[in-house]
Amino acid sequence: MVPSPPRPGLELSRGRSIARVEPLGPKLAEGRDSEIFEHGPGRVLRRARDGRSLVAEADIMRHVREHGYPAPEVFDAGEGWLVMERLEGKDMLAAMSRSLRGIKATGMVLADLHHQLAKIPAPEWLRAGPGADGDRVVHLDLHPLNVMATPDGPRVIDWANARKGDPATDVANTWSLIACADPPGGLFDKIVTKLGRGIFLNAFLKECDEDAARKAMPAVVEWRVQDRNHTDSERARIRKLAQ
């Protein structure tokens, strides 16, 4: 008896599927880099806008999960797509209490996620990141929009930038992203955002090695300004931060 072929994108293939996979449901979210679609019970399909392979991203997510890190479960991946566990909840920024205590507490949670990741050795196949040599997994996009607040605790998503390196580069990178992202439109929102960022960053950096992050910043900035997803104004602020 010949077994039925697996449904594309729904069966584990050790991250080596090649065929294009179409979503099974509506679009749930989108960002600068990718789109997220419903893809069956408890699953979502992430599609990269540029069609690049997401196999390596799936592999590093599996690696950190094996070391107890809170990343989503991955089911399959291929050229331009990745099927993973659907997470219930909001991103850390949306879920964060706007009180002084809530902002500080969220900064401390993000610092703890950095500390947890810094303990995980990088696999040999993982590419090296910016800056000094290191042998740890660094996420290099670990900011509040890439942390989901779920009933089971925070879960870290979007591992496209993951590299092998020094954890200080990860802290410096998060610092640059939070400090330099474009603010929302109105003057009032800009003022509130600036104050909130300052409180958040102070709480975050207080729990990290700020001196090591400062030393790592020039290399991180040199790498970060090449990211095509940044606006010109963000690149200008990142360069200014490095100075």
N, C-alpha and C positions, 0 to 999 in steps of 0.2 A: 504493500500500500504506500503510495507516494504522499508524504505529508504536504499540507497546504503551505504556500509561501507566507512568510510573516508580513504583516501590514507595515508598509514603509514608515519609519520613524517611530514605531511603537514597540519594537523589540530590541533588546540589548544586542549590540553588534561590536562591542569593545571599541567603539569610536571609529569604525573603519567603513561606514556606509558611504556610498558615492552618489547614488541616485538623488535627484532633487525631490524634496518632500513638500507637499502642499498642506496648508493648514486645514484642520478639520472643523474649525469654528471661527468666530469673529475676532477681530483685532481687539486686544485688551489694553495695550499700551505701546508707546514708541518713544524713542530717544534720538539723539543725533546719529547714533551708530547702528541701531537695529530696531526691529519691530517684534512685538510679542503677540502671539495668537493662541486662542484656546485650541487644545489638541487632544480631546478625549478626557475621560474622567481623571481628575487629579494631575493633568499634564498640560504643559504649554510648549509651543514651538517658537523658538527664537530664530529670526532670519536676519542675517547681516545685510545691510544695505549694499555693501560693495561685493557681496557674493563670495568672500574669502572663506576658506575652510575653517570650521569651528572644532575640528577634531582635537587639536592641542589644548584648546580651552576646556573641552570636555574632560580630557585626560588629567589636567591639573585640578579640576574640581573633584574628580574621583580621588586623586592623591591626597588632597587636604582633608576630605571626608574620612578617608582611611586613618588619618591621624587625629580624628575627633573634632575637626574644625567645622563650624556651622555653615556649610555651603549646601545648596540644593542638590538633591539626588539627580544624576544624569542617566538617561535611558539610551540615548543614541545620538550620533552626530555625523555630519558629513560636510560636503561642499556648500557652504553658505547657510547651514541650518544646524540646530541643536534642539533636542527634545529633552525636557527636564521636568522635575517636580513643580507643580503649581503651588505657590506660596500664598497663604491667606493672610492679609494684613496690609498695612501701609508702609511706605518707605519711612526711614527714620526721621526725615525732615517733616513730613506730614504728620507723623505720630507724636512728634516732640511737643511737650507742654511749653507754651510761650512764657511761662513764669521764669524768674531768675533761677530758681532751684531746678526746674525742668531742663533748661538749657545747659546748666552745669552738669547735671546728671547724664545727659545725652553725650556730652563731650567726653565724660569719663568712660561711658560704655564703648565709645569708638576707640579710645585709647586701649581699653582691655582687649578689644578685637585685634588691635595691632600686636599687643603682647602675646596673645595666643598664637598668632600667625608666625611670630618671630621664633617660636620654638620648633617649627616644622622644617626639617631638612629638605632642600630642593632636590628633585630627581635629576639624574645626570643629563637627561635629554633636554631639560629646560634651558632656554636661552638666557644669557647674562643680561642684567639690567644696567642702568646708568650708574656711574660712580665707581666707588671702590669695590674690590672683590668681596664676595660674600657667598655663603653656602645655604642661605635660608630662602624660603619662598617669600617673595614680596608681591603684593597685589597691584600696586601702582595705580589704583583708582578707588581707593578705599575711603569714600566720603559718604555723608548721610543719605544721598540718593541711591547709593548702591548697597544699603543695608535695609533689609525688610524687617519691620517689627511684627513678628508673628506670635500666635498664642504659645508657641514653643520657645520663644526667645528670639534674639536677633539672628538673621541669616544673611550672609554676604553673597551678593550676586555680581555678575559682569566681570569675569576673570580674563577678559581679552588681553589685558596688559601684563598679566602675571609673568614674572621673570625670576631668575636666580640672582640674589644680591644681598646687600647689607640692609637690615631692618631700618636703619636710620634714613635710608633713601625713601622708604615707604612713608615714614613720618614726615619728612620734608616735602614729599609729593602731596600728601594730604593737606599739609599746611598751605602750600601754594594754591591748591585747588579751592579750598574754603576761603582763603583771603582774597583771591583774585577773580572769582567767577563774576560774570556780569550781574549787576543788581537788577531788581524789577523796575518797572516804569516810573511811577510817581515819586515826587520828592519825599513825601512822608514814608513811603515804603523803602526808599533808599536809606533814609536816616535810621529807621527801625532795623533794617537789614544790617547796616554797618555796626550798630550797637550789639545786635544779637551775635554777629560773627565774632566780635571782640570777646564777648563773654564766653562763647563756645570755644574759641581757640585758646583762651587762657586756661580753661578747664582741661582741654585736651592736652596741651603742651605741659601743663603742670604734672601730668601723669606719665610723660614721656621723657626721653633724654633730649632736651632741647639743644644742648651744646652740640651733640652728635648730628642732630638734624640740621643745624646751621652750617656745619662743615660739609654736609652732603648737598646743601641747597644749590650751589653753582652747577654741579653736574646734572642735578635733577632739572633745573631750569633749562639748561642747554638741550636736554632731551624733551622736556615738556613743550617748549615753544614750537617744536616741529610737528606737534599733533594737529592734524588738519581740522579736527573738531573744534578747536579754539577760535574765537573771534579775534580780530586784530586788537581790540581794546583789552581783551583778556591777556593776550601775549604781551602787550605793553605793561600791564600791571604786574605780570609775572617777572618780567625783566627788572622792573623797578624794585620788586620785593627782593630779588637776588642782590641788588646793590646795597 
